[in-house]
Amino acid sequence: MSTGLQTATTRVDVADLGTILTVVAHPDDETYLAAGVMAAARELGQRVVSAAASAGELGTDDPATWPPQRLADVRRLEAAAAMAVLGVREHHVGELPDGGLHARTAEGLAWVGELIDTVGPDTILTFGPDGITGHPDHVAVHRWVTEAWVQRGCTSRVLHATTTVEHLGAFGDRYEEWGVYMTDERPAGVPADELALHLELDGPALDRKLVALRAMATQTSGIVSQLELPDYARLVAEEAFVEAIPDQRRLAKYFL
């Protein structure tokens, strides 16, 4: 999954992020990874634009109840409700195929490029090379964002969502039990003091994220039903990002 990127440990606050563009694969990815960041930025008056490449129409274990078009329609509604909770007024759900993003590189790259050109973000929030869970769609989005970013001279800051060592210590066994990971690789986690951006939500900020996630009932009700609410709150309270640094050789391909 190597992309020629390194990470840096420069610490930033939400206020430093300026205009934020969040780019993910499916509705609910952005809420799990960055709901607290996005809501905090909106409260500070920053522009936040969130975009998912697909509607996540295959995201069910019950296809008889949720055929693809029905689930796509419902997930769009769920995403709209969640973004309303977070104060994010600009949210886009694309038409690319759930489960097939890895085969749509040209379209995906064009989609991300248009987003960057239109929004002009100061900061892009997206997946790192491992896609958090190894999901091929997540990894594809990471690659599209990386390529579009490099093509434009890396004028925005890019932050990759990650998990901390501490979080994996607390919930790694649960993730194995739930079958979260889609490859044989497992994240090692990043020490908290090496993160570029780190939020540990509590109080009203955590409640807001919980409400947003529970608005996405087709994706979250199963996990919520297996955990006591305090445990689910602990599961989603942390948002962690490392900063991407472009490989200068890749930049040279376009600009030297």
Secondary structure in CASP SS format (residue, H / E / C, confidence):
PFRMAT SS
TARGET T0000
AUTHOR 0000-0000-0000
METHOD secondary structure of the structure
MODEL  1
M C 1.00
S C 1.00
T C 1.00
G C 1.00
L C 1.00
Q E 1.00
T E 1.00
A E 1.00
T C 1.00
T C 1.00
R C 1.00
V C 1.00
D C 1.00
V H 1.00
A H 1.00
D H 1.00
L H 1.00
G C 1.00
T C 1.00
I E 1.00
L E 1.00
T E 1.00
V E 1.00
V E 1.00
A C 1.00
H C 1.00
P C 1.00
D C 1.00
D H 1.00
E H 1.00
T H 1.00
Y H 1.00
L H 1.00
A H 1.00
A H 1.00
G H 1.00
V H 1.00
M H 1.00
A H 1.00
A H 1.00
A H 1.00
R H 1.00
E H 1.00
L C 1.00
G C 1.00
Q C 1.00
R C 1.00
V E 1.00
V E 1.00
S E 1.00
A E 1.00
A E 1.00
A C 1.00
S C 1.00
A C 1.00
G C 1.00
E C 1.00
L C 1.00
G C 1.00
T C 1.00
D C 1.00
D C 1.00
P C 1.00
A C 1.00
T C 1.00
W C 1.00
P C 1.00
P H 1.00
Q H 1.00
R H 1.00
L H 1.00
A H 1.00
D H 1.00
V H 1.00
R H 1.00
R H 1.00
L H 1.00
E H 1.00
A H 1.00
A H 1.00
A H 1.00
A H 1.00
M H 1.00
A H 1.00
V H 1.00
L H 1.00
G C 1.00
V C 1.00
R C 1.00
E E 1.00
H E 1.00
H E 1.00
V E 1.00
G C 1.00
E C 1.00
L C 1.00
P C 1.00
D C 1.00
G C 1.00
G C 1.00
L H 1.00
H H 1.00
A H 1.00
R C 1.00
T H 1.00
A H 1.00
E H 1.00
G H 1.00
L H 1.00
A H 1.00
W H 1.00
V H 1.00
G H 1.00
E H 1.00
L H 1.00
I H 1.00
D H 1.00
T H 1.00
V H 1.00
G C 1.00
P C 1.00
D C 1.00
T E 1.00
I E 1.00
L E 1.00
T E 1.00
F E 1.00
G C 1.00
P C 1.00
D C 1.00
G C 1.00
I C 1.00
T C 1.00
G C 1.00
H C 1.00
P H 1.00
D H 1.00
H H 1.00
V H 1.00
A H 1.00
V H 1.00
H H 1.00
R H 1.00
W H 1.00
V H 1.00
T H 1.00
E H 1.00
A H 1.00
W H 1.00
V H 1.00
Q H 1.00
R C 1.00
G C 1.00
C C 1.00
T C 1.00
S C 1.00
R E 1.00
V E 1.00
L E 1.00
H E 1.00
A E 1.00
T E 1.00
T C 1.00
T E 1.00
V H 1.00
E H 1.00
H H 1.00
L H 1.00
G H 1.00
A H 1.00
F H 1.00
G H 1.00
D H 1.00
R H 1.00
Y H 1.00
E H 1.00
E H 1.00
W H 1.00
G C 1.00
V C 1.00
Y C 1.00
M C 1.00
T C 1.00
D C 1.00
E C 1.00
R C 1.00
P C 1.00
A C 1.00
G C 1.00
V E 1.00
P C 1.00
A H 1.00
D H 1.00
E H 1.00
L C 1.00
A C 1.00
L E 1.00
H E 1.00
L E 1.00
E E 1.00
L C 1.00
D C 1.00
G H 1.00
P H 1.00
A H 1.00
L H 1.00
D H 1.00
R H 1.00
K H 1.00
L H 1.00
V H 1.00
A H 1.00
L H 1.00
R H 1.00
A C 1.00
M C 1.00
A H 1.00
T H 1.00
Q H 1.00
T H 1.00
S H 1.00
G H 1.00
I H 1.00
V H 1.00
S H 1.00
Q H 1.00
L C 1.00
E C 1.00
L H 1.00
P H 1.00
D H 1.00
Y H 1.00
A H 1.00
R H 1.00
L H 1.00
V H 1.00
A C 1.00
E E 1.00
E E 1.00
A E 1.00
F E 1.00
V E 1.00
E E 1.00
A E 1.00
I E 1.00
P C 1.00
D C 1.00
Q H 1.00
R H 1.00
R H 1.00
L H 1.00
A H 1.00
K H 1.00
Y H 1.00
F H 1.00
L C 1.00
END
